[in-house]
């Protein structure tokens, strides 16, 4: 738990735009493909935490298709919206279910206990 909290606290907002679909495509290729890094396939749960502070600059279908591809690969996708400018419909597309969608007021809330 402390390791996860420390990793989240170390995340800094890059303020460069939002390309959520591309980020999920990259995660599928680089993180959730057998033989890449520490990915073990079915031996451990596969979870992607997608954090966004707004609406993706990409089309809705790009975001939805990327999230669906992760789910087809057996990855549980959790959407975390940060701030007042999040697109709740897009969060639902990413999470696939309201059970996998969460929102916080700002980036500082990620460091709270």
RAPE-V449786 format. One record per residue. N is the residue number from 1. PSI is psi in degrees with one decimal (* if undefined). OMEGA is omega in whole degrees, -180 to 180 (999 if undefined). D_CENTER is the distance of its C-alpha to the mean C-alpha in Angstrom with 2 decimals. Layout:
N_PSI_OMEGA_D_CENTER, N_PSI_OMEGA_D_CENTER
This chain:
1_-44.4_-180_18.69, 2_-34.5_178_20.07, 3_-42.7_179_18.35, 4_-43.8_179_14.87, 5_-41.7_-180_16.17, 6_-40.3_179_17.60, 7_-42.5_179_14.53, 8_-41.6_-180_12.60, 9_-27.5_-179_15.89, 10_-12.8_-180_16.11, 11_128.7_179_13.05, 12_143.9_-180_14.80, 13_124.7_-176_14.08, 14_-19.6_178_15.25, 15_47.7_-179_16.45, 16_9.2_-177_16.56, 17_171.9_-174_15.03, 18_111.1_178_11.86, 19_68.4_-172_11.28, 20_-43.5_-180_7.93, 21_-45.0_179_9.68, 22_-38.7_179_11.17, 23_-41.0_179_8.27, 24_-36.7_176_7.12, 25_-42.1_178_10.92, 26_-43.0_179_11.37, 27_-42.2_179_9.17, 28_-45.2_-180_11.29, 29_-44.2_-170_14.37, 30_-25.7_-174_14.17, 31_-31.8_-173_12.43, 32_34.6_176_12.99, 33_128.0_-179_16.48, 34_133.1_-179_19.49, 35_-10.0_179_21.33, 36_123.0_175_18.52, 37_-130.5_-178_18.35, 38_10.8_-177_18.27, 39_131.1_-175_16.83, 40_10.1_-179_19.43, 41_-132.9_-174_18.75, 42_-0.9_-175_19.76, 43_-20.0_177_21.16, 44_152.3_179_18.12, 45_141.1_178_15.21, 46_118.4_-177_12.18, 47_129.4_174_8.90, 48_121.4_175_5.36, 49_112.1_-178_3.58, 50_112.5_-180_0.93, 51_133.2_179_4.73, 52_147.2_180_7.39, 53_10.0_-179_11.13, 54_-150.3_179_12.60, 55_138.9_180_12.99, 56_146.0_175_12.12, 57_-8.8_179_15.38, 58_168.8_179_15.15, 59_156.1_178_16.65, 60_-35.5_-179_15.15, 61_-32.9_177_16.11, 62_-44.0_179_14.20, 63_-50.2_-178_10.85, 64_-43.3_-180_12.19, 65_-40.6_-180_13.72, 66_-42.1_178_10.81, 67_-41.9_178_8.90, 68_-39.2_179_12.45, 69_-40.5_176_13.11, 70_-46.1_-180_10.48, 71_-40.5_177_12.06, 72_-28.8_178_15.44, 73_2.3_178_14.92, 74_14.1_-179_14.61, 75_130.6_171_10.96, 76_124.2_-177_9.83, 77_122.6_179_6.49, 78_128.4_-179_5.84, 79_129.7_177_5.21, 80_111.5_178_6.74, 81_135.2_-176_9.22, 82_117.3_177_11.47, 83_-179.6_-174_15.06, 84_-12.8_-174_17.42, 85_10.2_-178_16.36, 86_150.2_177_13.19, 87_105.4_-175_13.81, 88_-32.3_177_13.77, 89_-40.4_178_14.56, 90_-38.3_176_11.55, 91_-41.7_179_9.35, 92_-37.0_176_11.58, 93_-43.1_-178_11.23, 94_-49.9_-177_7.51, 95_-26.9_179_8.27, 96_-14.1_-178_11.65, 97_145.7_180_13.50, 98_-22.1_177_14.20, 99_-20.7_-177_14.05, 100_20.7_-179_10.26, 101_129.3_-180_9.95, 102_154.5_178_10.78, 103_144.2_173_12.15, 104_159.8_-176_13.96, 105_-35.6_-178_16.75, 106_174.5_-178_16.00, 107_-29.7_178_14.65, 108_-28.8_-180_17.72, 109_-20.6_180_16.65, 110_-22.8_-179_14.11, 111_-5.7_-178_17.28, 112_152.1_178_19.27, 113_*_999_20.67
